[in-house]
């Protein structure tokens, strides 16, 4: 459920209230009891969960997207001099 910020225009108290989006706005101040509450517009923080949210994902000028770094271990290819393969000798009949 969202958290709403309220301010009383009479006494100046600031507080937060957890309410459903369907609940009506509060109007009565819990401190002074007057009907002078105003709901403030706050910045609802955006939370990105998961991978894939990179600044390169939304390039608009036609640039190619760079691949994001992965957590997988990259295996390095060994030089040809270090790799040796043995094959069985060919049989002559």
Buried (B, 14 or more C-beta within 10 A) or exposed (E): EEEBEBBBEBEEEEBEBEBEEEEEEBEEBEEBEEEBBEBEEEEEEEEEEEEEEEEEEEEEEEEEEEEEEEEEEEEEEEEEEEEEEEEEEEEEE
